Amino acid sequence: MPSFTRESLELLRSRIDLVEVLNPHVKLQRAGAAYKALCPFHEEKSPSFVIQRGDSHYHCFGCGAHGDAIQFLMTHLRMSFLESVEMLAEKFHVQLEETQGDRTPKGPPKAALKEALEKACQFYQFSLLHTLEGHIALDYLYNRGIDLDFIRIFQLGLAPKAPVFLKAMRELNMHEALLEETGLLSHNKREFFSDRITIPIRDAAGSVIGFSARKFKNDTFGGKYINTPETPLFKKSKVLFGLSYSRKRIAKERRALIVEGQIDALRLIYTGFNWTVAGQGTAFGEDHAKELIHLGVNQVYLALDGDTAGQEATVKIGHIFQKEGIEVLVVQLPEKWDPDLVLQDKGPDEWQKRLEASIDYLTFLVNHLSRSINVQSPAGKNELVQMIAKRIRDWDHPLMVHESLRKLARLTQTPETILHVQEAQTPQIFIKKQASVTFTEIDPDRILEADLLRWLILMGASMPQLIEIADQNLKPSHFRHPAGRGLYEKYLAAAKEEKPRDLLSLAIDLDHPEQQIFMAEVLQKKVNREKALECFIDTVQKILERHWMHQREMIKIKIYSGKCSEAEVLDLARQFDLIKKERPQVIVQKNETRT
């Protein structure tokens, strides 16, 4: 995880226009020297969400939400701290410089790569709309029901057969080394895309990071689709196609619609189903699922093609989400049909009906596997039931396993006792897979300190009581990790001196790259605002008790070391008894403790 120089973060802070950041997401209206809007963080009828002109913070007088541009992106769009910083840097044309740590940055900066890809996207679209070769590709798209408005919104283009791309990029001062790094040129200087319709692949913030290119003529060399090779920007196993258009609604509604193809995804988004994503040039895997889980989804619709390959993919993807305790619904499509065809032939109303008629994953799984197994025979039914039960027991959540086994018993008319439904489920324990056989270390002290700092940083501005409780109870010496201790000291000092405590200001004020990295780690998780005070006090209590137990342990070590005189041992024993009797309690207010 990179950390950035103080100078580049200062420049970013000076250029951020909070109104410009919030405008696409909140309907702001001028009200004298301020802007007002309905708060995006709670339901209300009268606007209480306010930005003072020239200020870098928003505040809601209804729910207490308070923060800067970074906190808004993290809360509203569920971006990480690092994603938010990089998106703002790109939006306001600031080149972030990484601090020189143990590693030296290699290759051109990401901003330069994205600029080259954006220029390529503009070139491809010009080729589609304004050349004779492009008119043939346009006819193909029109015949597929893709109109000019669709083409312009999603910036579809054409990589021409004639080798003119490199010449055009040179005229735009895009060097060959840069084009190679983006995957637009192969290592032998040949244009990677040729004689194909191009579809931009965008990151979650909307920047072009690669292309998917479809052939529209039978004699074009290669498969139907080819994608940008892996680059510093594009990792196909992690990129969810369409997320930039769907992220806001997915995060708000906590559900996602997953399809196979890029055109399927774009057609659904264009038609109003802008909670749709697709895998990217590879089988939909766990990393793709993690992207959606990070956005908080608790329900996933799978609308893969109705052919055999699509159904098998539905089985695998459904298993990934069910394993994580997420509800999976399957949209049923006839064989040889896909979402694009349904929308073209039947329209959005028919698609909505198919969504509403979706079946749960377990019912789909029973129906699907029954096609290849003779469930009329005892042996066949036993094979089916045991096969599905084994999959279910691989899921991570005991209640999900229990209820799914019960449902399997009902679907297959099998007694629950045979499936051992009532037996206690042993929680699954996993060791994270590494490139080599190693153990993943979990540091409970780091986790505890990160929890405390998360509450303080995200809620301290709107709940000053948290700062008071921290100041009365915790000293820097209570922190075991230097990065956590430094971040705590910086935050508390800024609060006492009434300095800015927005996320960017905090990041600028940190002295060491390790503190920036730790802060980014702290901010990866969200907080439950309604339980802020209760959870914060509980975390403070845990840190106090950890320190108390550590003090006792240090005294015991000295006593048993054999290096102390009898008098010193007696004195240490008295200290031990005194500390043991003074179990710490959180001071909530002066002269008031939490019992």
TARATA-V296030 format. One record per residue. N is the residue number from 1. D_CENTER is the distance of its C-alpha to the mean C-alpha in whole Angstrom. Layout:
BEGIN
((N/D_CENTER) (N/D_CENTER))
END
This chain:
BEGIN
((1/15) (2/17) (3/19) (4/21) (5/25) (6/26) (7/28) (8/25) (9/23) (10/26) (11/26) (12/23) (13/24) (14/27) (15/26) (16/23) (17/24) (18/22) (19/24) (20/23) (21/19) (22/20) (23/22) (24/20) (25/18) (26/21) (27/25) (28/27) (29/30) (30/33) (31/35) (32/37) (33/36) (34/32) (35/30) (36/29) (37/27) (38/26) (39/23) (40/19) (41/19) (42/22) (43/24) (44/27) (45/30) (46/31) (47/29) (48/29) (49/26) (50/27) (51/27) (52/30) (53/31) (54/30) (55/28) (56/25) (57/24) (58/23) (59/25) (60/25) (61/29) (62/28) (63/25) (64/25) (65/21) (66/22) (67/20) (68/20) (69/18) (70/15) (71/15) (72/15) (73/12) (74/10) (75/12) (76/12) (77/9) (78/7) (79/6) (80/7) (81/11) (82/11) (83/9) (84/11) (85/14) (86/14) (87/14) (88/17) (89/19) (90/19) (91/20) (92/22) (93/24) (94/23) (95/23) (96/21) (97/24) (98/22) (99/25) (100/27) (101/26) (102/27) (103/25) (104/27) (105/24) (106/25) (107/26) (108/25) (109/23) (110/19) (111/21) (112/24) (113/22) (114/20) (115/24) (116/25) (117/23) (118/24) (119/27) (120/27) (121/26) (122/28) (123/31) (124/30) (125/30) (126/33) (127/35) (128/34) (129/35) (130/38) (131/40) (132/42) (133/40) (134/37) (135/39) (136/39) (137/36) (138/35) (139/38) (140/36) (141/33) (142/35) (143/37) (144/33) (145/33) (146/31) (147/32) (148/32) (149/30) (150/27) (151/28) (152/28) (153/25) (154/23) (155/25) (156/26) (157/29) (158/31) (159/32) (160/35) (161/38) (162/40) (163/39) (164/38) (165/34) (166/35) (167/38) (168/36) (169/33) (170/36) (171/38) (172/34) (173/34) (174/32) (175/33) (176/33) (177/31) (178/28) (179/28) (180/28) (181/25) (182/23) (183/25) (184/27) (185/30) (186/31) (187/33) (188/36) (189/35) (190/35) (191/33) (192/30) (193/30) (194/33) (195/35) (196/31) (197/29) (198/26) (199/23) (200/20) (201/17) (202/15) (203/11) (204/9) (205/11) (206/14) (207/16) (208/18) (209/17) (210/19) (211/21) (212/22) (213/26) (214/28) (215/32) (216/34) (217/37) (218/39) (219/40) (220/37) (221/36) (222/33) (223/31) (224/30) (225/27) (226/26) (227/23) (228/22) (229/23) (230/20) (231/20) (232/18) (233/16) (234/16) (235/15) (236/15) (237/14) (238/10) (239/11) (240/10) (241/14) (242/14) (243/10) (244/12) (245/14) (246/13) (247/9) (248/12) (249/14) (250/11) (251/10) (252/13) (253/15) (254/12) (255/14) (256/13) (257/16) (258/16) (259/19) (260/20) (261/21) (262/20) (263/23) (264/22) (265/19) (266/21) (267/24) (268/22) (269/20) (270/23) (271/25) (272/23) (273/20) (274/17) (275/15) (276/15) (277/13) (278/15) (279/15) (280/16) (281/20) (282/19) (283/19) (284/16) (285/15) (286/13) (287/10) (288/10) (289/10) (290/7) (291/4) (292/6) (293/7) (294/4) (295/5) (296/9) (297/10) (298/14) (299/16) (300/15) (301/18) (302/19) (303/22) (304/23) (305/26) (306/29) (307/31) (308/31) (309/28) (310/26) (311/27) (312/26) (313/23) (314/22) (315/24) (316/21) (317/18) (318/19) (319/20) (320/16) (321/15) (322/18) (323/18) (324/15) (325/17) (326/16) (327/18) (328/19) (329/22) (330/23) (331/25) (332/28) (333/29) (334/33) (335/33) (336/33) (337/31) (338/27) (339/25) (340/27) (341/30) (342/30) (343/29) (344/32) (345/34) (346/34) (347/32) (348/29) (349/31) (350/31) (351/28) (352/27) (353/30) (354/28) (355/25) (356/27) (357/29) (358/26) (359/27) (360/25) (361/24) (362/27) (363/29) (364/28) (365/28) (366/32) (367/33) (368/32) (369/33) (370/36) (371/37) (372/38) (373/39) (374/43) (375/42) (376/45) (377/46) (378/46) (379/45) (380/42) (381/41) (382/40) (383/38) (384/36) (385/36) (386/35) (387/33) (388/30) (389/31) (390/30) (391/27) (392/26) (393/27) (394/25) (395/22) (396/21) (397/21) (398/25) (399/26) (400/24) (401/26) (402/29) (403/29) (404/28) (405/31) (406/33) (407/32) (408/32) (409/36) (410/36) (411/35) (412/38) (413/40) (414/40) (415/41) (416/39) (417/41) (418/41) (419/37) (420/37) (421/35) (422/36) (423/36) (424/33) (425/30) (426/29) (427/26) (428/24) (429/24) (430/22) (431/22) (432/19) (433/20) (434/21) (435/23) (436/26) (437/27) (438/26) (439/25) (440/22) (441/23) (442/22) (443/23) (444/24) (445/25) (446/22) (447/20) (448/22) (449/23) (450/19) (451/19) (452/22) (453/21) (454/18) (455/20) (456/22) (457/20) (458/18) (459/21) (460/24) (461/25) (462/25) (463/27) (464/29) (465/31) (466/28) (467/29) (468/33) (469/32) (470/30) (471/33) (472/36) (473/34) (474/32) (475/34) (476/32) (477/34) (478/32) (479/29) (480/29) (481/27) (482/28) (483/24) (484/24) (485/27) (486/27) (487/24) (488/26) (489/29) (490/28) (491/26) (492/29) (493/32) (494/30) (495/30) (496/34) (497/35) (498/33) (499/31) (500/27) (501/24) (502/22) (503/19) (504/20) (505/23) (506/23) (507/21) (508/24) (509/26) (510/25) (511/28) (512/26) (513/23) (514/22) (515/22) (516/19) (517/17) (518/18) (519/17) (520/14) (521/13) (522/15) (523/12) (524/9) (525/10) (526/12) (527/15) (528/18) (529/20) (530/23) (531/23) (532/23) (533/26) (534/27) (535/24) (536/25) (537/28) (538/28) (539/26) (540/28) (541/31) (542/29) (543/29) (544/33) (545/34) (546/32) (547/35) (548/38) (549/37) (550/37) (551/40) (552/42) (553/41) (554/42) (555/45) (556/46) (557/45) (558/48) (559/50) (560/50) (561/50) (562/54) (563/54) (564/55) (565/58) (566/60) (567/59) (568/56) (569/55) (570/56) (571/55) (572/51) (573/52) (574/53) (575/49) (576/48) (577/49) (578/49) (579/45) (580/45) (581/46) (582/44) (583/41) (584/38) (585/37) (586/35) (587/37) (588/35) (589/38) (590/41) (591/43) (592/41) (593/39) (594/36) (595/38))
END
